[in-house]
Amino acid sequence: MVPVLLNIPVATVFVLSCMCAVQPQGQKPGHEDPLTAHPANPQCWDSSSALLLEMRSPRIADTVPGFWDLMVSLRSSDNSKHTALFWDLARVFWDIYLDCVLSRSHGLGRRHSTAVHSLITDS
């Protein structure tokens, strides 16, 4: 029998895929709360948060910790517009984060990140 070796990037993608496939209790389909998730790749987590801040106009926060403080406030608000904004930001964050994790696991890394940044800033 041939031993199967899993490397960290493949395991990360597998875990993230499983997280997306299982619907937590009390959440709508397609909604994964980033405030309750464990960041599988801290570098991608921070860079994705920073990229999301750069994309938003007007700026919603000046720092990454400030952004996550805002996300906590939006999620805990009773205002439906705040909740909708939270889920919109969460969706965009997950898109950027998963793209970062996948690109790093396939060796694209920084080249891919700068190409995405270029697409955002050139528009």
C-alpha positions in Angstrom: 0.0 0.0 0.0 1.3 3.5 -0.9 1.3 5.9 2.1 -0.8 9.0 1.5 0.8 12.2 2.8 -1.3 15.3 3.2 0.4 18.6 3.2 -0.9 21.6 5.1 -2.3 23.6 2.1 -4.3 20.6 0.9 -5.6 19.9 4.4 -6.5 23.6 4.8 -8.5 23.6 1.6 -10.2 20.4 2.7 -11.2 21.8 6.1 -12.4 25.0 4.5 -14.5 23.0 2.0 -16.1 21.1 4.8 -16.8 24.3 6.7 -18.6 25.6 3.7 -20.6 22.4 3.1 -22.0 22.1 6.7 -24.6 24.7 7.6 -24.3 25.8 11.2 -27.5 25.9 13.2 -29.3 29.2 13.0 -27.5 30.5 9.9 -28.8 30.9 6.4 -27.3 28.9 3.6 -24.1 30.5 2.2 -23.5 32.5 5.4 -20.4 31.6 7.4 -19.7 33.9 10.3 -16.0 35.0 10.2 -16.2 36.0 13.8 -16.7 32.4 14.9 -14.3 30.8 12.4 -10.7 29.8 13.2 -8.3 31.4 10.7 -6.6 28.4 9.0 -4.1 30.8 7.5 -3.3 33.8 9.6 -1.3 35.6 6.9 -4.2 35.3 4.5 -6.7 36.3 7.2 -4.8 39.6 7.9 -4.0 40.4 4.2 -7.6 39.6 3.2 -8.9 41.9 6.0 -6.5 44.7 4.9 -7.5 44.3 1.2 -11.2 44.5 2.1 -10.5 47.8 3.9 -8.7 49.1 0.8 -11.5 48.2 -1.4 -14.3 49.9 0.5 -15.0 53.5 -0.3 -15.7 55.3 2.0 -13.3 53.5 4.3 -15.1 51.6 7.0 -12.1 51.4 9.4 -8.5 52.6 9.5 -7.0 49.4 10.8 -7.6 45.6 10.7 -8.5 45.4 14.4 -10.8 48.4 13.9 -12.5 46.5 11.0 -13.1 43.4 13.2 -14.5 45.6 16.0 -16.9 47.1 13.5 -17.9 43.6 12.3 -18.7 42.6 16.0 -20.8 45.8 16.3 -22.7 45.1 13.1 -23.4 41.5 13.9 -24.7 42.3 17.4 -26.9 45.1 16.2 -30.7 44.8 16.1 -30.9 47.0 13.0 -31.5 44.8 9.9 -29.4 47.1 7.7 -26.4 46.5 10.0 -27.0 42.8 9.8 -27.2 42.9 6.0 -24.0 45.0 5.8 -22.3 42.4 8.1 -23.2 39.5 5.8 -22.2 41.5 2.7 -18.8 42.2 4.2 -18.5 38.7 5.4 -19.2 37.3 1.9 -16.6 39.6 0.3 -14.1 38.7 3.1 -14.6 35.0 2.5 -14.2 35.4 -1.2 -10.9 37.2 -0.8 -9.7 34.9 2.0 -10.4 31.6 0.1 -8.8 33.0 -3.0 -5.7 33.8 -1.0 -5.5 30.4 0.6 -6.1 28.6 -2.7 -3.5 30.7 -4.5 -0.9 30.1 -1.8 -1.5 26.4 -1.8 -1.1 26.3 -5.5 2.1 28.3 -5.5 0.8 31.5 -6.9 1.2 33.4 -3.6 2.2 37.0 -3.8 2.0 37.2 -7.7 -1.7 36.4 -7.5 -2.3 38.8 -4.7 -0.7 41.7 -6.5 -2.7 40.9 -9.6 -5.9 41.1 -7.7 -4.9 44.3 -6.0 -4.0 45.7 -9.4 -7.5 44.8 -10.7 -9.1 46.6 -7.8 -7.1 49.8 -7.9 -7.0 50.2 -11.7 -10.7 50.2 -12.1 
